[in-house]
Amino acid sequence: MESSFKLSLVVFLLLLMSLQVAFSALPGEFSIVGYSKDDLASHDRLIDLFESWMARHSKAYESVEEKLRRFELFKDNLLHIDQFNKKKLSYWLGLNEFADLSHEEFKAAYLGLRPPSQERREVSSPGAFRYAGAVDLPKSVDWRKKGAVTPVKNQGQCGSCWAFSTVAAVEGINQIVTGNLTSLSEQELIDCDRPYNNGCNGGLMDYAFSYIASRGGLHTEEDYPYLMEEGTCDEKRGELEVVTIAGYEDVPANSEESLLKALAHQPVSVAIEASHRDFQFYSGGVFDGPCGTDLDHGVAAVGYGTSKGQDYVVVKNSWGSKWGEKGYIRMKRNTGKPAGLCGINKMASYPTK
């Protein structure tokens, strides 16, 4: 017992030393509101900062050793955020609940799109695009202001982004057609939509649309609540309320014009590459990269517009309302690249009703 206590005390002292060294080396003006560089040279203020962050995001660690390890990651992420924000670009980063994760841990836990082979997608695709002839599109669209978007949700550490993207699009078209905004169940898709989708291990929105149409609808969030993990498919809810769709359509690939045509009429499921470190800590502004086009995350486009000469698409994420702009990110459009920023134009689709 005494040796265990001594070990904990030694590790705690190492934590204090690490805090002192880490923050005394911070360059320039610190980016966290309420803390200056001088403040961060103090043990008390440093511990207060880390503990306050832990409390804000309900963080708890099993041991002093684990706390020290997480602090080292916190420190590294903090320096990245501070150094990036000094550049004063079109977007900025900030501390959020992911600040104690390595980037590899973050990607493993929060990304979950599983793009199919081109052959499989062509077989599953209905091939139509009802908005091909749309003209005179509005300069801006925001389906949040039109009452077609539910509050931001949080997938947790389950690779179920594909289900949240699907549900956001279905919630949108249901409100547009019926006038009722109903929060629907991602958990039902995670538990029941097999074999092409794979629960917390990833999936694809097109397959989920097909499942909803073929099974006669999707239950509400209230009747089939989210667990942040895979559960057992509950088929005894047949008499409860469901929201139906007729099917789905794919937006022509690599066409921003087509994406905007669809988005002018309803929220759209889109796939992006979100694996860059800046995505992990995005806090606000018009995001313009860096990212590639290897699609790994399903999200929902819910509008588009222009700010200070920069055109963007409004994207609803599923990482909670503390991430980004209250759970949203504005992604730059008109990049001159067919696939769009982060591949957003590559694999968009929407439900029909």
C-alpha positions, 0 to 999 in steps of 0.5 A, a space after each residue: 500500500 505504501 509503495 503504491 502511494 509513493 509511486 502515485 506521488 512520484 508520478 504526480 510530481 512528474 506531472 507537475 514538472 511536465 506541466 511547467 515545462 510544457 507551458 513555459 515553452 508556449 510561443 506568443 499569445 495563448 489562444 485560450 480565452 482568459 489565460 495569458 502566457 504569463 498565467 500559464 507559467 504558474 503551476 496553479 493556473 496550469 493545473 486549473 486549466 487542465 482540470 477545468 477542461 476535464 470538468 467541462 468535458 466530463 473527463 476522468 482517468 483510471 490512474 495518475 499514470 493515465 492522466 499523465 499520458 493524456 496530459 502529454 497528448 493534451 499538451 501536444 494538441 494544444 501547441 498545434 492549435 496555438 501555432 495554427 491559430 497564429 497564421 490567422 487563416 479563414 478558419 480556426 481551431 480550438 480545444 474540444 473534447 478530443 484534446 486528450 486523444 492522439 490523432 490515430 485514436 480520434 480517427 479510429 473512434 469517430 470516422 466510420 464511412 465504408 465506401 463500396 466498390 464502384 461496381 457495388 454502388 452502381 448496382 445499388 444506385 437508382 440512376 435518376 437525378 430529379 433536380 437535373 433541370 433546376 435553374 435560378 437557384 437561390 444565392 443561399 439556402 439554410 435548412 436549419 432556418 426552414 425548420 428541417 434540421 433536428 438538433 446536432 447529435 453525438 455518435 460517440 465512439 461508435 463508427 456510425 456516422 453513416 447512420 447519422 448522415 442518413 437520418 439527417 437527410 430523412 428527417 429533412 425530406 420528411 419535414 419538407 413534405 409533411 411539415 413535421 420535424 421528427 427526430 429519427 433513430 440511428 440506433 435502429 439502423 446500427 442494430 438492424 441494417 445488415 449485411 451491407 452496413 456494419 453498425 459501429 464498424 462503418 456503413 454507407 448512406 445509400 444502403 441505409 436509404 434502401 433499408 428504410 424504404 424496403 422495411 417500411 420506414 424508420 422509428 423515432 429517436 424516442 421509441 428507439 433511442 441511441 446507445 453509442 454502441 451496437 445493440 440487438 435489433 428490436 423487431 417488436 416495435 412494428 406498431 409504433 410510429 415510423 417515417 417512410 421514404 420511397 427510395 433514394 437518388 444519387 447526385 451525379 458524382 464530381 459535380 458541385 453544380 448538381 450538389 447545389 441543385 439538390 441542396 436547394 431542394 432538401 438536405 443531402 447526405 455527403 461523404 468527405 475525408 475528415 481524417 486530417 488533424 485540423 478536422 479534429 479541432 475545427 472551431 469556426 470559420 470557412 474550412 479550406 483544407 488540408 484534406 484529400 478525397 479518400 472518403 471516410 466520414 458521412 455527414 449531411 449538407 444542410 445549406 450553402 452561402 457566402 461569407 466575406 467573399 468565400 463560398 461554402 457548404 453548411 455541413 451538419 456533423 455528428 460529434 456533438 454541439 461542442 465541436 465546430 460551430 455548434 456542431 456544424 462546419 462551413 466547408 469551402 466550395 468553388 475550389 476548381 476541383 471536380 471532387 470538391 473540398 475533401 471529396 464532398 462532391 464525390 458521393 452525395 445522395 438523398 432520400 425521396 418521399 
